[in-house]
């Protein structure tokens, strides 16, 4: 997803394509950006858009609009750029101000797709981590090391129960959990154990 809004201007034969890229968690976010651009560029002939308001591969929360341009010359090329960029939760909108020279359908498709391509090259991407939860049984002597390893792997301590041993419930990136578990096991000589659900 975009870490911050991004803007890029593409000018072709005196037509100006003002491209704005922002985060969109839901389709309504995309509609809000489009409405803002209509106000910001009252002289714009068209405000075309494309959005992916979900994770990559989720085809239920995507959309695009040609906003009066010939069918398939704006929204689809823009959406193709977003989909090939494998980015989630994003909207791109392009306000076109006509410069007096018609570009033809092929020229329009290249212009709208190009405006988004060039804007996306400037976007800072924020990775969205998918967290999973896990529980560990930890001897008191290793609690400090467990907390240190959890911090090192950017995990979060959700709760800690103190009985015969410390029972730690954590949230951590799904891809990092096996490494965290292995390091914790090695640090404790096998005394720290990941608990199965229900234990």
N, C-alpha and C positions, 0 to 999 in steps of 0.2 A: 504494500500500500504506500501511497506517497507520504513522506514524512512532513511535507509542507506544500502549500499551493505553489504552482509554477506557471510562468507566463512566457510565451514565445511569439514573436511576430514574423510571419513569412509574407514577403511581398512578391507577387508575380504579375507582370504586365500592369503595374499600377493598382491591381487589386490587393487589398490587405486582408490577411487571414490572421486574426488575433486568437491565438490558442491558449486556453486556460486548462490546467490539469489540477485536480484536487482529489482528496479522499472522499469516497461515497460509501457509507455503511449500508444505505438503503436507497431504493430508486428515488425517494422523495428528495434526498440530498442532491441528486443530479438535477432534478427539476428546479430546485432552489438556485443552483449555479446558473442554469439557463435563464431564469427570470432576472437574476442580477445582471447578466451580460446584456439582456435586452434593454435594461435601464441604462447601463453604462455606455452602450454603443447604440444610441437611438438611430443613427444613420446606417446601421448594418442592414443589408438586404436579407440576410439569413443568419440564424444562429443554429448551427448543426451540432449534433452531440452523439456521444457513445458512452456507455457506462457498463461496468461490471461491479454490481453491488453485492458481491459475495466472494467466495474463494474461487481460485482458478479451477476450472472444470465444472463449476456449478452453472448450468445453462439456464436456470430458472430466474436468475436475478440480473439478466443482461438486457440491454436495449440500445437502440440507435434511432436517429431521426435525420432525414434530409432537409426538413424544414423548408419545403418548397423548391429545393434544387431538384434537377432531374433525378428520377428514382435510381438509387444505387450509387450516386456519384459522391456522396458525402458521408452519411452515417455508417454504411458498411465498410468503406475503406478505413475509417477512423476506428471502428470496432475491431477490424482485423489487426490493426497495429497493437491495440491493447491486448488482444488475445494472444498474439505471438510474443508479446513482451512478458507473458506469464506473470501478470501483476493482478492482485486482488484489490477489491474495495477502491475503485478508481472511476472518476468521470473525466472525460475530455470534452470541452465545448469550444467551437470555433465560430467567432463572429466574423462574417465576410463583408467587407466594404468594397463595393464594385468600383473598379478603376476605369471602366469605359471600354475594355476589350474583352470580348467573350472568349472563354478558354476551351469550350467544347466539353463533351462528357468525359473524355479521357483526361483532359487537362484538369478538370475539376476534381476527379478522383485522385489524381496525383497530388494536387495542391492540398486537399483536405488530409489525405493520408500522410503527405510530407510534413504538414504543419504539426500533426500529432507525433510523428516519428522524431522530428527535431526537438519538440518540447519534451518528449519522454527521455531523450538523451540528457536532459538537464535535471530531471526529477531525481531527488534523493529518495531512495527506497527504504522503508522501515520494515524490517522483517517482523512478521507476526509469529510469535512462538506458540506452539501447541503444547499446553501443559498437561501432564498426567499426574495422578496422585499415587502415592505408595506409602507403606508403613514399614518401619524397621524396629527391631528389638536390639537395644544397644546397652552393653554393660556401662555402669556409671563412669568407669575409668576412661571410656572412649567417647563420652558425650561431647567434650570440647572439640576433639578431632572431627567428629561427625558434623558438628555445626560449622567448623572451618571448611570442610569439604563441600558442604551444602552451599555456603557462600561462594566458594571458588567456582562451582558449577552453576551459579545464578539460580539456585533453587530457592523456594520459600518454605519456611517452617510454619505449618498450619496449627499444629498442637503438639504438646509433649505431655505424656502421662508417666507418673513416677510410681513404680511398684517394685517388684523384684529386680527389674531392669527398667531402663528408660524406653518408652514406646514413642517414637517420633513419627508423626504424620507429616508428609512433605508434598509439595507441588513442584514439579521440575519438568523441563523440556523432555518430551517423549524420546527424543533421539539421544539425550544425555543420560537418562536413567541407568542404562546398562553400565556405562563408564563409572558413574557415581557409585553404584552398587559394588562394582569390582574393586574400586579404590578403597571403599569403606571396609570391605572384606579383607583386603590385603593389609590395611593399616592395623586392623584389630586381630590379625592372625586367625581370621575365620570366626571370631566371636560375635560380630555384628551380623544379623541376619535380616533379610527382607521377609516380611510376613505375607502370607497368602491372604486373599480376601476371606474374612470370617475368622481369622486367627485372633 
